[in-house]
Amino acid sequence: MKTKAAVLWGQHEKWQVEEIDLDPPKAGEVLVKLTASGLCHSDEHLVTGDLPFPYPLVGGHEGAGVVETVGPGVTDIAEGDHVVMTFLPACGRCSYCARGLGNLCDAGAAVMLGPQLDNTYRFHARGEDVGQMCLLGTFSEYTVVPAASVVKIDDGIPLDKAALVGCGVTTGFGSAVRSGEVRAGDAVVVVGVGGIGVNAIQGARIAGARLIVAIDPVEFKRTKALEFGATHTAASMDEAWNTVSELTRGQLADVCVITTDVAEGAHITPALSLVGKRGRVVVTAIGHPEETSITTSLIELTLYEKQLRGSLFGSSNGQHDVPRLLELYNAGLLKLDELITTEYSLEDVNQGYEDMRNGKNIRGLIRY
């Protein structure tokens, strides 16, 4: 079939919206008609090269829609089902899935390669095979994805809001609650108030944190942070240290989550200085692939038992956490409507990313 999609043909190029070919689903796959796709910063990393995917590829990895067709062997998903697509497939059978670590599923090894799990392509354009961001490619009116990458949800949940739970909401929430293990009464710092950071703030609030300090140089984002549960804001980590130290009587924070646009080695030392004894620094932001060094006080790391943790998809299990987060939304505890700053058509995808770079959006959304 034909579908309109946003294709990235090379590093530092613009997204090209064009009509391309889409093959039907093969075994273990489903065809989804998209309702909406979030404009996540990770797709900007495709443009800059910080995520080294092969070109060309259809972008987008945060989406929701309705299943049009299922491929051979798919028994737990049916035509007409409403689904959220998660950017990490979970087979349910490997060692990691068996331990409840669906975000670390062995099938995730394929998400940065371009083709589908069987090493063949579903999208084609200009005489070339076209890859899919994280096996999904939600910057397309239709896409074919692994059944292991979709989560069935209740029909009554608005799909444009549910789309955000495919990446940003779950990643941010989980960074605080799962990776950071925020508990009631904790003091939490979130560095970077974008589509991920604002949900780390929500996660900390829902978990019962008594103090949530949001750090961002953009005033608009600091203001929005307060709406989602931050108790205090700061423009920099240096500025935040005085606030955190004073409010905790010198004990400092229990958890610091780094959700900046790009993770830098230089972020680690000030982040570790913001947490106290047994404090946990969670690195969720994607770093430059060539950056391999950080500096910090090793004696402080040992004597205060401080911890540095990586976080992928917020250490979440999509099949469990996506429906649970949507239940929190239905209960009025998790804000989704308020996350969407601006809606765009697919043709305006480049404008959406320009607005993101300029600090105008918490989350931009493509609505089909």
C-alpha positions as CSV (number, residue, x, y, z in Angstrom):
1,M,0.0,0.0,0.0
2,K,0.9,3.7,-0.2
3,T,1.4,5.8,2.9
4,K,2.6,9.3,3.6
5,A,5.6,9.4,5.9
6,A,8.4,11.6,7.1
7,V,11.7,10.2,5.9
8,L,15.3,11.2,7.0
9,W,17.7,10.6,4.2
10,G,20.9,11.8,5.9
11,Q,22.6,13.4,8.9
12,H,21.7,17.0,9.5
13,E,19.0,16.9,6.8
14,K,15.4,18.0,7.1
15,W,12.6,15.4,7.4
16,Q,11.1,14.8,3.9
17,V,7.4,14.1,3.9
18,E,6.6,12.0,0.9
19,E,4.4,9.1,-0.3
20,I,6.2,5.8,0.1
21,D,5.4,2.1,-0.2
22,L,4.5,-0.1,2.7
23,D,4.5,-3.9,2.6
24,P,1.8,-5.9,4.5
25,P,2.7,-7.5,7.8
26,K,4.6,-10.7,7.9
27,A,4.5,-13.4,10.6
28,G,4.4,-11.9,14.1
29,E,3.6,-8.4,12.8
30,V,0.6,-6.0,12.7
31,L,-0.4,-3.1,10.4
32,V,-1.5,-0.1,12.4
33,K,-3.3,3.1,11.3
34,L,-1.8,5.9,13.3
35,T,-3.9,8.4,15.2
36,A,-1.0,10.4,16.7
37,S,2.7,10.5,17.2
38,G,4.7,12.4,19.7
39,L,7.7,14.5,18.7
40,C,10.4,13.0,21.0
41,H,13.9,14.4,21.3
42,S,15.3,11.0,20.4
43,D,14.3,11.5,16.8
44,E,16.3,14.7,16.8
45,H,19.2,12.5,17.8
46,L,18.8,10.8,14.4
47,V,19.3,14.1,12.7
48,T,22.4,15.1,14.7
49,G,23.9,11.6,14.6
50,D,23.9,11.1,18.4
51,L,21.9,8.0,17.7
52,P,23.8,6.2,14.9
53,F,20.9,4.7,12.9
54,P,21.5,3.9,9.2
55,Y,19.8,6.1,6.7
56,P,17.2,6.4,5.2
57,L,14.6,5.7,7.8
58,V,11.0,6.7,8.8
59,G,11.2,8.5,12.1
60,G,8.9,8.4,15.1
61,H,8.8,5.9,18.0
62,E,6.0,7.3,20.2
63,G,2.6,6.6,18.8
64,A,-0.9,5.0,19.1
65,G,-3.5,3.9,16.7
66,V,-5.9,1.1,15.5
67,V,-4.8,-2.3,14.2
68,E,-5.9,-2.7,10.6
69,T,-4.4,-6.2,9.8
70,V,-2.5,-8.8,11.7
71,G,0.1,-11.1,10.2
72,P,0.3,-14.9,10.5
73,G,0.8,-16.3,14.0
74,V,-0.6,-13.2,15.8
75,T,-3.2,-14.4,18.2
76,D,-3.3,-11.9,21.1
77,I,-3.9,-8.8,18.9
78,A,-6.9,-8.4,16.5
79,E,-8.1,-6.1,13.9
80,G,-9.8,-3.1,15.4
81,D,-7.8,-3.2,18.7
82,H,-6.5,0.1,20.0
83,V,-2.8,-0.1,20.7
84,V,0.1,1.9,22.0
85,M,3.4,1.2,20.4
86,T,6.5,1.0,22.6
87,F,9.9,1.7,21.2
88,L,11.3,-1.5,22.8
89,P,9.8,-4.9,21.8
90,A,9.3,-7.4,24.6
91,C,9.2,-11.0,23.5
92,G,8.0,-12.3,26.9
93,R,10.3,-15.3,26.7
94,C,13.9,-14.3,27.0
95,S,15.8,-14.2,30.3
96,Y,15.2,-10.5,30.8
97,C,11.4,-10.6,30.0
98,A,11.1,-13.6,32.4
99,R,12.5,-11.4,35.1
100,G,10.1,-8.6,34.4
101,L,12.8,-6.5,32.6
102,G,10.9,-6.1,29.3
103,N,12.9,-2.9,28.6
104,L,16.0,-5.1,28.3
105,C,14.5,-7.8,26.0
106,D,16.9,-9.5,23.7
107,A,14.8,-8.4,20.8
108,G,15.9,-4.8,21.6
109,A,19.2,-5.5,19.9
110,A,17.4,-4.8,16.6
111,V,15.9,-1.4,17.3
112,M,18.8,0.6,15.9
113,L,19.5,-1.5,12.8
114,G,16.7,-0.3,10.5
115,P,14.9,-3.4,9.2
116,Q,12.3,-5.5,11.0
117,L,13.2,-8.4,13.3
118,D,13.5,-10.8,10.4
119,N,16.1,-8.4,8.8
120,T,13.8,-7.4,5.9
121,Y,12.2,-4.0,5.3
122,R,8.6,-2.9,5.2
123,F,9.0,0.7,3.9
124,H,10.5,1.5,0.4
125,A,11.0,4.8,-1.4
126,R,13.0,6.1,-4.3
127,G,14.1,2.6,-5.2
128,E,15.6,2.0,-1.7
129,D,14.6,0.1,1.4
130,V,13.8,2.5,4.2
131,G,14.3,1.6,7.9
132,Q,12.1,2.3,10.9
133,M,13.0,4.2,14.0
134,C,13.0,1.5,16.8
135,L,11.1,-0.9,14.5
136,L,8.1,1.5,14.5
137,G,8.3,4.6,12.2
138,T,5.3,6.4,13.7
139,F,5.9,9.5,11.4
140,S,3.7,7.7,8.9
141,E,0.0,7.4,8.5
142,Y,0.3,3.6,8.5
143,T,3.1,1.4,9.7
144,V,3.9,-2.3,10.2
145,V,5.5,-3.2,13.5
146,P,6.2,-6.4,15.6
147,A,3.3,-7.6,17.7
148,A,5.9,-7.6,20.5
149,S,6.0,-3.8,20.2
150,V,2.3,-3.1,20.8
151,V,0.3,-2.9,24.0
152,K,-3.5,-3.3,23.7
153,I,-5.4,-0.6,25.6
154,D,-9.0,0.1,26.5
155,D,-11.0,1.6,23.6
156,G,-12.3,4.5,25.7
157,I,-8.9,6.0,26.2
158,P,-8.1,8.9,23.8
159,L,-5.5,7.6,21.4
160,D,-3.8,11.0,21.0
161,K,-3.1,11.1,24.7
162,A,-2.2,7.4,24.9
163,A,0.4,7.9,22.2
164,L,2.6,9.8,24.7
165,V,2.8,6.8,27.0
166,G,4.7,4.9,24.2
167,C,7.9,6.7,25.2
168,G,8.0,10.0,27.0
169,V,5.6,9.4,29.9
170,T,6.7,5.9,30.7
171,T,10.4,6.8,30.4
172,G,10.1,9.9,32.6
173,F,7.8,8.3,35.2
174,G,9.9,5.2,35.4
175,S,13.2,7.1,35.6
176,A,11.9,8.5,38.9
177,V,9.8,5.6,40.3
178,R,11.5,2.5,38.8
179,S,15.1,3.5,38.2
180,G,15.3,6.1,40.9
181,E,13.1,4.2,43.4
182,V,11.5,7.4,44.6
183,R,9.6,6.8,47.8
184,A,7.1,8.8,49.9
185,G,8.9,11.7,51.7
186,D,12.0,11.7,49.4
187,A,13.7,14.8,48.0
188,V,14.0,14.7,44.2
189,V,15.9,16.8,41.6
190,V,15.0,16.6,37.9
191,V,17.6,18.2,35.5
192,G,15.9,19.2,32.2
193,V,12.2,19.8,31.9
194,G,11.2,18.4,28.5
195,G,8.9,15.6,27.5
196,I,10.8,13.2,29.7
197,G,11.7,15.4,32.6
198,V,8.2,16.7,33.2
199,N,7.1,13.1,33.6
200,A,9.9,12.3,36.0
201,I,8.4,15.2,38.0
202,Q,4.9,13.6,37.7
203,G,6.4,10.3,38.8
204,A,8.1,11.8,41.8
205,R,4.8,13.6,42.8
206,I,2.7,10.5,42.5
207,A,5.3,8.5,44.5
208,G,4.9,11.0,47.3
209,A,8.1,13.0,47.2
210,R,8.0,15.9,49.6
211,L,10.4,18.1,47.6
212,I,10.8,18.2,43.8
213,V,13.3,20.7,42.4
214,A,13.1,21.1,38.6
215,I,16.1,22.6,36.8
216,D,16.0,24.1,33.4
217,P,17.5,27.3,31.9
218,V,14.2,28.1,30.0
219,E,11.7,30.1,32.1
220,F,8.7,28.7,30.3
221,K,9.8,25.1,31.2
222,R,10.4,26.0,34.8
223,T,6.8,27.5,35.0
224,K,5.4,24.3,33.4
225,A,7.3,22.2,35.9
226,L,5.3,23.7,38.8
227,E,2.1,22.8,37.1
228,F,3.1,19.1,37.0
229,G,4.2,18.9,40.6
230,A,7.6,20.6,41.1
231,T,7.8,22.4,44.4
232,H,10.8,24.6,43.5
233,T,12.7,25.5,40.3
234,A,16.2,26.6,39.4
235,A,18.0,27.7,36.2
236,S,21.1,25.6,36.9
237,M,22.5,22.8,39.0
238,D,24.7,25.2,40.9
239,E,21.7,27.4,41.7
240,A,19.7,24.4,42.8
241,W,22.3,23.2,45.2
242,N,21.7,26.0,47.7
243,T,17.9,25.4,47.5
244,V,18.2,21.7,48.0
245,S,20.8,22.0,50.8
246,E,18.7,24.6,52.7
247,L,15.4,22.7,52.3
248,T,16.9,19.3,53.4
249,R,19.0,20.8,56.2
250,G,22.2,19.7,54.5
251,Q,21.1,16.1,53.8
252,L,20.6,16.9,50.1
253,A,18.4,14.9,47.6
254,D,17.6,11.2,47.6
255,V,17.3,11.1,43.8
256,C,18.5,13.2,40.9
257,V,17.3,12.4,37.4
258,I,19.1,13.7,34.4
259,T,16.7,14.3,31.5
260,T,18.6,17.0,29.5
261,D,18.5,17.2,25.7
262,V,21.8,15.5,25.6
263,A,23.7,13.9,28.5
264,E,27.2,15.3,28.9
265,G,30.0,13.9,31.0
266,A,30.2,17.3,32.7
267,H,26.7,16.8,34.2
268,I,27.7,13.9,36.4
269,T,29.8,15.7,39.1
270,P,27.2,18.4,39.9
271,A,24.4,15.9,39.8
272,L,26.2,13.7,42.3
273,S,26.8,16.7,44.5
274,L,23.1,17.3,44.6
275,V,22.4,13.9,46.3
276,G,23.3,12.9,49.8
277,K,24.3,9.7,51.4
278,R,22.9,6.7,49.4
279,G,21.7,9.2,46.9
280,R,20.9,7.9,43.4
281,V,21.7,9.8,40.1
282,V,19.7,8.4,37.2
283,V,21.0,9.1,33.7
284,T,18.1,8.9,31.2
285,A,19.3,11.4,28.6
286,I,21.1,10.1,25.6
287,G,24.8,11.0,25.5
288,H,27.1,11.6,22.6
289,P,28.2,8.1,21.3
290,E,31.9,9.2,21.2
291,E,31.9,10.6,24.7
292,T,33.4,8.0,27.1
293,S,34.7,9.9,30.1
294,I,33.2,11.5,33.2
295,T,34.9,13.0,36.3
296,T,33.7,12.8,39.8
297,S,35.0,12.2,43.4
298,L,35.5,8.5,43.8
299,I,36.1,8.9,47.5
300,E,32.7,10.6,47.9
301,L,31.1,7.9,45.8
302,T,32.5,5.3,48.2
303,L,32.2,6.9,51.6
304,Y,28.7,8.3,51.0
305,E,27.5,5.2,49.0
306,K,26.3,7.4,46.2
307,Q,25.0,5.6,43.1
308,L,25.1,6.3,39.4
309,R,22.4,4.4,37.3
310,G,21.5,4.3,33.7
311,S,17.8,4.1,32.7
312,L,16.3,2.8,29.5
313,F,12.6,3.3,29.0
314,G,12.5,4.2,32.7
315,S,13.4,0.6,33.6
316,S,9.7,-0.1,32.7
317,N,7.9,-3.2,31.6
318,G,5.6,-1.9,28.8
319,Q,2.9,-4.6,28.9
320,H,2.4,-3.8,32.6
321,D,3.3,-0.2,32.9
322,V,1.5,1.3,29.9
323,P,-2.0,0.2,31.0
324,R,-1.2,1.1,34.6
325,L,-0.2,4.6,33.7
326,L,-3.3,5.0,31.6
327,E,-5.3,3.9,34.7
328,L,-3.6,6.7,36.6
329,Y,-4.6,9.1,33.9
330,N,-8.3,7.9,34.1
331,A,-8.1,8.4,37.9
332,G,-7.0,12.0,37.4
333,L,-3.5,11.4,38.9
334,L,-1.4,11.5,35.8
335,K,-1.6,14.6,33.5
336,L,-1.5,13.7,29.7
337,D,-3.7,16.4,28.1
338,E,-1.6,19.1,29.6
339,L,1.6,17.6,28.2
340,I,0.7,18.6,24.6
341,T,1.9,22.1,24.0
342,T,1.3,22.2,20.2
343,E,-0.3,19.9,17.7
344,Y,1.1,19.6,14.1
345,S,0.2,18.0,10.8
346,L,2.8,15.5,9.5
347,E,3.8,18.1,6.9
348,D,4.9,20.4,9.8
349,V,7.2,17.9,11.4
350,N,10.3,20.1,10.8
351,Q,8.5,23.1,12.4
352,G,7.7,20.9,15.4
353,Y,11.4,20.1,15.9
354,E,12.3,23.8,15.4
355,D,9.9,24.7,18.2
356,M,11.4,22.0,20.4
357,R,14.9,23.2,19.9
358,N,13.8,26.7,20.8
359,G,12.3,25.6,24.1
360,K,8.7,26.3,23.1
361,N,7.2,22.8,23.6
362,I,6.9,20.4,26.5
363,R,5.6,17.9,23.9
364,G,4.7,18.5,20.3
365,L,2.2,16.0,18.8
366,I,1.5,15.0,15.2
367,R,-2.2,14.3,14.7
368,Y,-3.2,12.3,11.7
